[in-house]
Amino acid sequence: MREIKLVPKIPFSNHMEVELFDYPDGLSGEERKRCDIDVDYTPEDIRNLKAAGMDCAAMKEYYRKEVLQMIRAMIGPDFEVAGGMEEVLSKIEEHLPV
């Protein structure tokens, strides 16, 4: 199983780029940048999630699943997030309604 780390870049008002690193030789080895993913959280997206009955916690879970789905599309299903997911979700949460 591939271990990966997420590193959030500067969050903008409607999206954030996230760098994706993996560790071919395990966490004790050297990290290697794999790709960037772009997580959108536009006002329209948030309105649609609210209209679907989601509160802030449900939206945060929605975005967690979306990030995992993007990672699967980029590198395949065999991975484990070893770090960075909470930092990414924290940055996204700053743009969600309270």
Secondary structure, 3 states (H helix, E strand, C coil): CEEEEEEEEEECCCEEEEEEEECCCCCCCCCEEEEEEEEECCHHHHHHHHHCCCCHHHHHHHHHHHHHHHHHHHHCCCEEEEECHHHHHHHHHCCCCC
